């Protein structure tokens, strides 16, 4: 299996090298360069490799989770905690932070629901940042007191 993966990676690398030399010149207009067959093929290869990496990462992560019940329990606590933070962030979001009419006048059609989701995302970011900084400070204080 290891040999097959090495051969596949070498083949993908060689295909990528050939496609690199087939890319359009830098003075070609962007619209024309974007429709280049070599460029599109490189994107397809990238998407395939990304999908394979995500697939195997998920499979082995799930396999390791179910192999050890203690890690499964910890992971469930983390997932529930994250969902709790997302819920708190959503409840804290207002949805009326910006004028929807002004946004529409600028050509950005949006709804109150979208504004509330963006606000929830910002709130979740701030809450997780506070938790991370607090954890670092707490860990430093515990280390100094021992």
C-alpha positions as CSV (number, residue, x, y, z in Angstrom):
1,X,0.0,0.0,0.0
2,X,2.8,2.4,0.9
3,X,4.5,1.8,-2.5
4,X,1.2,2.5,-4.3
5,X,0.8,5.8,-2.5
6,X,4.4,6.8,-3.3
7,X,3.8,6.0,-7.0
8,X,0.6,7.9,-7.1
9,X,2.2,11.0,-5.4
10,X,5.1,10.9,-7.9
11,X,2.6,10.7,-10.8
12,X,0.6,13.6,-9.4
13,X,3.8,15.6,-9.0
14,X,4.9,14.9,-12.5
15,X,1.4,15.9,-13.9
16,X,1.6,19.1,-11.8
17,X,5.1,19.9,-13.2
18,X,3.9,19.4,-16.8
19,X,0.8,21.6,-16.1
20,X,3.0,24.3,-14.6
21,X,4.9,24.7,-17.8
22,X,1.6,24.8,-19.7
23,X,0.2,27.7,-17.7
24,X,-0.6,30.9,-19.6
25,X,1.9,33.7,-19.9
26,X,1.7,36.5,-17.4
27,X,0.8,39.1,-20.0
28,X,-2.3,37.1,-21.0
29,X,-5.6,38.8,-20.0
30,X,-7.0,37.4,-16.7
31,X,-10.3,36.4,-18.3
32,X,-8.6,34.4,-20.9
33,X,-6.0,32.9,-18.5
34,X,-8.9,31.8,-16.1
35,X,-10.3,29.6,-18.9
36,X,-7.0,27.9,-19.5
37,X,-7.2,24.1,-19.6
38,X,-3.9,23.7,-17.6
39,X,-5.1,26.0,-14.9
40,X,-8.5,24.2,-14.6
41,X,-6.7,20.8,-14.5
42,X,-4.5,22.0,-11.7
43,X,-7.5,23.2,-9.7
44,X,-9.2,19.8,-10.3
45,X,-6.1,18.0,-9.0
46,X,-6.0,20.3,-6.0
47,X,-9.7,19.7,-5.2
48,X,-9.2,15.9,-5.5
49,X,-6.1,16.0,-3.2
50,X,-7.9,18.1,-0.7
51,X,-10.9,15.8,-0.7
52,X,-8.7,12.8,-0.2
53,X,-6.9,14.5,2.7
54,X,-10.1,15.5,4.4
55,X,-11.7,12.1,3.9
56,X,-8.7,10.2,5.5
57,X,-8.4,12.7,8.3
58,X,-12.0,12.3,9.2
59,X,-11.9,8.5,8.9
60,X,-8.8,8.1,11.1
61,X,-10.0,10.7,13.6
62,X,-13.4,8.9,14.0
63,X,-11.6,5.5,14.2
64,X,-9.3,6.7,17.0
65,X,-12.2,8.3,18.8
66,X,-14.2,5.0,18.9
67,X,-11.1,3.0,19.8
68,X,-10.8,4.9,23.1
69,X,-14.0,5.6,25.1
70,X,-12.3,8.1,27.3
71,X,-11.3,10.3,24.3
72,X,-14.8,9.9,22.9
73,X,-16.2,11.3,26.2
74,X,-13.8,14.2,26.2
75,X,-14.6,15.0,22.5
76,X,-18.3,15.0,23.3
77,X,-17.7,17.5,26.1
78,X,-15.7,19.7,23.8
79,X,-18.4,19.6,21.1
80,X,-21.2,20.3,23.6
81,X,-19.1,23.2,25.0
82,X,-18.6,24.6,21.5
83,X,-22.3,24.3,20.7
84,X,-23.0,26.1,23.9
85,X,-20.6,28.9,23.0
86,X,-22.3,29.2,19.6
87,X,-25.7,29.3,21.2
88,X,-24.6,32.1,23.6
89,X,-23.0,34.0,20.7
90,X,-26.3,33.7,18.7
91,X,-28.4,34.9,21.6
92,X,-26.1,37.8,22.2
93,X,-26.3,38.9,18.6
94,X,-28.7,41.7,17.9
95,X,-29.4,41.7,14.1
96,X,-30.0,45.4,14.1
97,X,-26.4,46.5,14.3
98,X,-26.4,48.1,10.8
99,X,-29.0,49.9,8.8
100,X,-30.3,47.5,6.2
101,X,-31.5,50.4,4.0
102,X,-27.9,51.9,3.9
103,X,-26.6,48.5,3.0
104,X,-29.1,48.2,0.2
105,X,-28.2,51.7,-1.0
106,X,-24.6,50.6,-1.4
107,X,-25.6,47.6,-3.4
108,X,-25.4,45.0,-0.6
109,X,-28.8,43.3,-0.2
110,X,-28.9,41.7,3.2
111,X,-31.5,40.7,5.8
112,X,-31.7,41.0,9.5
113,X,-31.1,37.2,9.8
114,X,-27.8,37.5,7.9
115,X,-26.7,40.4,10.1
116,X,-27.6,38.4,13.2
117,X,-25.6,35.4,11.9
118,X,-22.5,37.6,11.3
119,X,-22.9,39.1,14.7
120,X,-23.1,35.6,16.2
121,X,-19.9,34.6,14.4
122,X,-18.1,37.7,15.8
123,X,-19.4,37.0,19.3
124,X,-18.3,33.4,19.1
125,X,-14.8,34.6,18.0
126,X,-14.6,36.9,20.9
127,X,-15.8,34.4,23.4
128,X,-13.3,31.8,22.2
129,X,-10.5,34.4,22.3
130,X,-11.4,35.2,25.9
131,X,-11.4,31.5,26.8
132,X,-8.0,31.0,25.1
133,X,-6.4,34.0,26.7
134,X,-7.9,33.1,30.1
135,X,-6.6,29.5,29.7
136,X,-3.1,30.7,29.0
137,X,-3.1,33.1,31.9
138,X,-4.6,30.4,34.2
139,X,-1.9,27.9,33.1
140,X,0.8,30.5,33.7
141,X,-0.4,31.3,37.2
142,X,-0.7,27.6,38.1
143,X,2.9,27.0,36.8
144,X,4.2,29.9,38.9
145,X,2.5,28.8,42.1
146,X,3.8,25.2,41.9
